[in-house]
Amino acid sequence: MPAALARKLRLHDYFALAFGTMIGTGWLVLMDDWLGRGGPAGAALAFAIGGVILLPVGYVYGQWVKRLPDAAGEAAYTAQVFPPIVSYFTGWMMLLAYFIVCPWEAVAIGKIAAYIFPSLDSFELYRVAGQPVFLPRLILGIALTLLLATINYRGIRLSANFQKAMSSAVLLIFVALVAISAVRGTPANFHPAFHATPFLSILLTLQIVPYFMTGFESVPKYAEESNPDFRPKSYMQAIGLALGVGAFFYALCILAVGYIAPWQSLVGKRFATAIAFEHGLGKHWPVQLILVMALFGLFQCFNGNFAASTRLLFAYARRGTVSPAFATIHEKFATPSTAVIGVTAATLIALLLGDAILVPVTEVGSMASALGWLAACLSFWLVEGRRQDDHSESEARSGRRLPRVATRAITAAGICVSLLLLLMKLVPTFPGHFTTAEWIALTIWLLLGAILHRRPQLPT
């Protein structure tokens, strides 16, 4: 059995994995919610601002992965300065941020397919929170989950190639749709540009931005699988590219939808993006193009989050904080095979909840991401505070790294941004804070983490 994971990844692989983890089907499935929160200008500005203010967080992750290339990510970083229990639950929350997307996308494929083939909304099995679960849609979600599990089980190279193909297709179709909107749209459709006041419109959308921007920090989770010739500074390049392109994608997509059709008519409509282009052109073929793009986006987002989840689970098992069985590496494929099976099983179980998980998942995932970012930045701040050696200062003077003062300032900005995003979900005085459903989901995840954490501590 090999002692390590296969080392296959290069810069373009890291970008595809990170970008694909960020861009799924939210721009189609939840566009009406985004427009309802902020209007076209408010929502687009929120994503653009989100991309900019997350740059300090991306910088911190880029520094961490160069110093500590560990698939455990946030758990490994916090372990440098905090007690083991803090490290464990920080990692456990970040695992939630990735894993929770897997059943979300497995449910979304049935939702998209039913839009094309309404007959899929038949054979109701049961209801969850008033939402029906249909057998054909459930079968589609199960089939997609098993497909991606097989891809990830058989090797990181296969997974990365799949990711690059999906990301390329998404970006090509995206460019085509933006061009169509620019030619056929009109500025009059933007009015009013904001749903409420500009500040409130941006704030309400900014609260859910962390969930949809989660992915740039997935790069360190594959740090142990980089090609032997991979340069450490390229980690930062992959993170920066993913953040920039991801924020640009979301902002421009919102503007394209608001430009081609009156946005207020889209609020509360399922698949508002597709409806906007159909109304704007008066033809049905744009809908088909958008749904194809959505399927590619779904595949890449599901695959990216699935891969990141398996690496985190594998790394935690290797650290002894969950069952060591999940640390198994496949003899032939050099993949975390047992972790792949574990994430697959958990996804299939969560998939049974159906459409009821879509909105709560967005909220809880957004909070979990912000918490992980805060922990990484705070840990880096504390570690940097200990670095007083002349060697690091000589590196700064030579231009190989930023001066210590600049590094501390950027890290402080990352702490402030992450803390603000976290508080916006937890503090009741902020609009759009956690509801009872989100608190229940969070409590269940923490209890599950506590149960799994105790198991390795039992005497054998």
Stockholm file with secondary structure:
# STOCKHOLM 1.0

chainA/1-460         MPAALARKLRLHDYFALAFGTMIGTGWLVLMDDWLGRGGPAGAALAFAIGGVILLPVGYVYGQWVKRLPDAAGEAAYTAQVFPPIVSYFTGWMMLLAYFIVCPWEAVAIGKIAAYIFPSLDSFELYRVAGQPVFLPRLILGIALTLLLATINYRGIRLSANFQKAMSSAVLLIFVALVAISAVRGTPANFHPAFHATPFLSILLTLQIVPYFMTGFESVPKYAEESNPDFRPKSYMQAIGLALGVGAFFYALCILAVGYIAPWQSLVGKRFATAIAFEHGLGKHWPVQLILVMALFGLFQCFNGNFAASTRLLFAYARRGTVSPAFATIHEKFATPSTAVIGVTAATLIALLLGDAILVPVTEVGSMASALGWLAACLSFWLVEGRRQDDHSESEARSGRRLPRVATRAITAAGICVSLLLLLMKLVPTFPGHFTTAEWIALTIWLLLGAILHRRPQLPT
#=GR chainA/1-460 SS CCSSCCCCBCHHHHHHHHHHHHCSSHHHHSHHHHHHHHHHHHHHHHHHHHHHHTHHHHHHHHHHHHHCCCTTTHHHHHTTTSCHHHHHHHHHHHHHHHHTHHHHHHHHHHHHHHHHCGGGSCSEEEEETTEEEEHHHHHHHHHHHHHHHHHHHTCHHHHHHHHHHHHHHHHHHHHHHHHHHHHHCCGGGGCSSCSSCHHHHHHHHHTTHHHHHTTGGGGGGGGGGBCTTCCTHHHHHHHHHHHHHHHHHHHHHHHHHHHHSCGGGTTTCTTHHHHHHHHHHTCSHHHHHHHHHHHHHHHHHHHHHHHHHHHHHHHHHHTTSSCGGGGCCCTTTCSCHHHHHHHHHHHHHHHTTGGGGHHHHHHHHHHHHHHHHHHHHHHHHHHHHHCCCHHHHHHHHHTSSCCHHHHHHHHHHHHHHHHHHHHHHHCTTSTTCCCHHHHHHHHHHHHHHHHHHHGGGSCC
#=GC SS_cons         CCSSCCCCBCHHHHHHHHHHHHCSSHHHHSHHHHHHHHHHHHHHHHHHHHHHHTHHHHHHHHHHHHHCCCTTTHHHHHTTTSCHHHHHHHHHHHHHHHHTHHHHHHHHHHHHHHHHCGGGSCSEEEEETTEEEEHHHHHHHHHHHHHHHHHHHTCHHHHHHHHHHHHHHHHHHHHHHHHHHHHHCCGGGGCSSCSSCHHHHHHHHHTTHHHHHTTGGGGGGGGGGBCTTCCTHHHHHHHHHHHHHHHHHHHHHHHHHHHHSCGGGTTTCTTHHHHHHHHHHTCSHHHHHHHHHHHHHHHHHHHHHHHHHHHHHHHHHHTTSSCGGGGCCCTTTCSCHHHHHHHHHHHHHHHTTGGGGHHHHHHHHHHHHHHHHHHHHHHHHHHHHHCCCHHHHHHHHHTSSCCHHHHHHHHHHHHHHHHHHHHHHHCTTSTTCCCHHHHHHHHHHHHHHHHHHHGGGSCC
//
